[in-house]
Structure formats: structure tokens, C-alpha cells
Amino acid sequence: MNTMKAILAGSALLCTLLTSAQYDPSTYGEIGPAYSIVESTVESDKHKTLMAAVMAAGLADRLHSGGPYTVFAPSDEAFGTLTEDRLKTLLRPENKKELKALLTYHMIAGKITASDILKAMCRGEGSASFTTLQGNKLRATMDGIDIVLTDCLGNSARITNADADQCNGVIHVIDRVIAPR
């Protein structure tokens, strides 16, 4: 157990250093801590699908003035893993409840940075569990230097760009849409 904690502590330090070095401001432009999650997402060239989904689900006001929240934000490329028909179906007004469930499956109450996730994993001997606003849990583990989020069905996504600090939380970009069933 002590070896695991030492490995995770080293990984936490390494990941913290790499995360700050990997943050890509082009994802959110010059938008930052003075802006809300919604304002930054609107300005992102890589989250047009996410923003359309947030609007269709009626979550824009919540992500603009509420919080703090941690948002695991699938990029447009990540939304590409869904079929075009599936995405069109989700965005229809009659599917607002399902879309809202999908989006809140990617959100956690509170501001949780990558460093916070790593610290929780150290305390959890290699993994940490977080309850989403949708009500289910996501488990965080490490794969090399990547933080991987996995749901109870085994669906997983990697954090590819961490710690976009916002006035009402933090955004972590992920490489897949995690879909609740």
C-alpha cells in the first residue's frame, strides 16, 4: 500500500507539472477565470456541439450563474464518437430530459482541479469516486500520466486538457462522451 501511495504521489506531482504545461489556451482562447463556464464554452472553437447541447438541455443559465461546478467537457471530436443520428435525436426538444441527463453525467458539484483528483486518488489507493449531478458515480484512475474517468458500465474517457479555471468552476476537456444508460 505504501508503494502505491508513493507511486500516486509521484504521479500526482508529475501530472500537476504536465497538466499546467499541457493547458492549451487555444481551447478557450483568452477567456479565463473572469468568465463563466458558459461564456468560455461559447468562445471555444472545440466545443460547438457541447454548447448546442447545453442550450438544448436548458442548462445555460445554470452553467452561467450557478456553481461552482466541475465540467468534464467532451470536445467536438469526442461528440464525433456518437452517430450523427444519435446526436440529432438527442438535440430534439422532445429528448430534453435525456440530453440533460447526459450532460449532467459530465458535471460534478464543486470545483475539482486535476490536482484535487490526484490527491483523492492517493487517499483512495489508486482510484477516487465522484458523484455526478446526474446522480451516478465516475471513478478516476491513472493510465500512465493520464487521468481516466470510468462509469459503472465501463465507459471511459481521458482528460486531455485540464484545469481551465472559470469564475464558477473548472473545465476539463475529455476525449469521449460518457453516456449513461
C-alpha positions in Angstrom: 0.0 0.0 0.0 2.8 2.4 0.8 4.3 1.7 -2.6 1.0 2.5 -4.3 0.8 5.8 -2.4 4.4 6.7 -3.3 3.7 5.9 -7.0 0.5 8.0 -6.9 2.2 10.9 -5.1 4.9 10.9 -7.8 2.3 10.7 -10.5 0.3 13.5 -8.8 3.4 15.7 -8.9 4.3 14.8 -12.5 0.7 15.2 -13.6 0.4 18.6 -11.9 3.5 19.7 -13.7 2.4 18.2 -17.0 -1.1 19.5 -16.7 0.0 23.1 -16.3 2.4 22.6 -19.2 -0.3 21.0 -21.3 -3.0 23.5 -20.8 -3.8 24.7 -24.3 -5.2 28.3 -24.2 -6.4 27.9 -27.8 -9.1 25.6 -26.4 -10.7 28.5 -24.6 -8.9 31.5 -26.2 -8.1 34.2 -23.8 -11.2 33.5 -21.7 -10.4 32.5 -18.2 -11.2 32.9 -14.5 -13.2 36.1 -15.0 -15.7 34.3 -17.2 -18.3 31.6 -16.6 -18.3 28.1 -17.9 -20.9 29.0 -20.5 -19.0 32.2 -21.6 -15.8 30.2 -22.1 -17.6 27.3 -23.9 -19.2 29.8 -26.3 -15.8 31.2 -27.2 -14.2 27.7 -27.6 -13.7 26.6 -31.2 -13.6 23.0 -30.0 -16.9 22.8 -28.1 -19.6 23.9 -30.5 -21.5 20.7 -30.2 -21.3 20.8 -26.4 -22.7 24.4 -26.4 -25.5 23.4 -28.7 -26.4 20.6 -26.3 -26.2 22.8 -23.2 -28.6 25.3 -24.8 -31.0 22.5 -26.0 -31.0 20.9 -22.5 -31.7 24.2 -20.8 -28.5 24.2 -18.8 -27.0 27.5 -20.0 -28.3 29.6 -17.1 -27.2 27.1 -14.5 -23.6 27.0 -16.0 -23.5 30.7 -16.4 -24.5 31.9 -12.9 -24.6 28.8 -10.7 -21.8 26.7 -9.3 -19.1 26.1 -8.6 -19.1 23.1 -11.0 -16.5 20.8 -12.4 -17.3 20.0 -16.1 -15.8 17.2 -18.0 -16.3 18.7 -21.4 -16.4 16.4 -24.4 -14.8 18.2 -27.4 -16.5 18.3 -30.8 -14.2 15.4 -31.8 -15.4 13.4 -28.8 -19.0 14.0 -29.8 -18.0 12.6 -33.1 -17.9 9.2 -31.4 -21.7 9.3 -31.3 -23.5 8.6 -34.5 -24.9 11.6 -36.4 -28.4 10.2 -35.9 -27.9 9.7 -32.2 -26.7 13.3 -31.8 -29.6 14.7 -33.9 -32.1 12.7 -31.8 -30.6 14.0 -28.5 -30.9 17.6 -29.6 -34.6 17.3 -30.4 -36.8 19.2 -27.9 -38.8 16.0 -27.0 -35.5 14.5 -25.8 -34.5 17.4 -23.5 -34.7 15.2 -20.4 -32.4 12.5 -21.8 -29.9 15.2 -23.1 -29.9 16.9 -19.7 -29.1 13.5 -18.0 -26.3 13.0 -20.5 -24.8 16.4 -19.8 -25.2 16.3 -16.0 -23.4 12.9 -16.2 -20.3 15.1 -17.1 -20.7 17.5 -14.2 -19.8 17.4 -10.5 -20.8 19.9 -7.9 -17.8 21.9 -6.6 -14.5 23.0 -8.2 -12.2 19.9 -8.5 -8.9 20.5 -10.2 -6.7 17.8 -11.7 -4.5 18.1 -8.6 -7.6 17.6 -6.4 -8.5 14.4 -8.4 -4.9 13.1 -8.0 -4.9 13.8 -4.2 -8.2 11.9 -3.9 -6.7 9.0 -5.8 -3.7 9.0 -3.4 -6.2 8.7 -0.5 -8.1 6.0 -2.3 -5.1 3.9 -3.1 -5.2 4.4 -6.8 -8.7 5.5 -7.5 -11.3 8.1 -6.5 -15.0 8.2 -6.9 -17.0 11.3 -7.7 -20.8 11.7 -7.8 -22.1 13.5 -10.9 -25.0 15.9 -10.9 -27.0 13.2 -12.7 -26.6 11.0 -9.6 -24.2 8.3 -10.8 -20.5 7.9 -9.9 -17.4 8.3 -12.0 -14.2 6.6 -10.9 -10.9 8.3 -11.6 -7.7 6.3 -12.1 -4.4 6.8 -13.8 -3.2 5.2 -17.1 0.4 6.3 -17.5 0.2 10.1 -17.0 -3.5 10.4 -18.0 -6.4 10.7 -15.6 -9.1 8.3 -16.9 -12.8 8.6 -15.8 -14.8 5.4 -15.9 -18.5 4.9 -15.1 -20.3 1.9 -13.6 -20.8 0.4 -17.1 -17.1 0.5 -18.0 -17.4 3.6 -20.3 -14.3 5.7 -20.0 -12.8 9.0 -21.1 -9.4 10.6 -20.7 -8.8 14.1 -19.6 -6.9 15.6 -22.5 -6.7 19.2 -21.3 -7.2 20.0 -17.6 -7.9 22.9 -15.4 -9.5 25.6 -17.5 -10.3 27.8 -14.5 -13.6 29.7 -14.6 -15.3 32.1 -12.2 -17.9 29.4 -11.4 -15.8 26.2 -11.6 -13.3 24.4 -13.7 -13.4 22.7 -17.1 -11.5 19.5 -18.0 -11.7 18.5 -21.7 -12.2 14.8 -22.3 -11.8 12.6 -25.4 -15.2 10.8 -25.3 -18.8 11.3 -24.4 -19.7 9.1 -21.4 -23.3 8.1 -22.0 -25.5 6.9 -19.1 -27.9 4.1 -19.8 
